[in-house]
């Protein structure tokens, strides 16, 4: 059974850092592109960062460029999101996504990130 399990969320002060992890199982991880999405209160879910199956290509939403880094370890079947210089507007539920083509699309349950003083 496909599983995506996020961890590493929590409460952090503005300017702080968190590292999210998403452990994958039940599919061939290296054939899937991985992404992080987030959904803030009152807003639609949006793409935060993307990484191709072997990590050769990455994409970041404009508001997180220079602050967030997506990476993956295809031996550990894990994708990471390093979040630095966090801002209150980064507060959201962060979701891990695995996609292969247009037909295979899997989601984790989400990890809460709260940036507040």
Secondary structure, DSSP 8 states (H G I E B T S, - for coil): --EEEEE--EEE-TT--EEEEEEEESS-GGGSEEEEEEE-TTS--EEEEEE-TTSS-EEE-GGGTTTEEEEEETTTTEEEEEE-S--GGG-EEEEEEEEETTTEEEE---EEEEE--
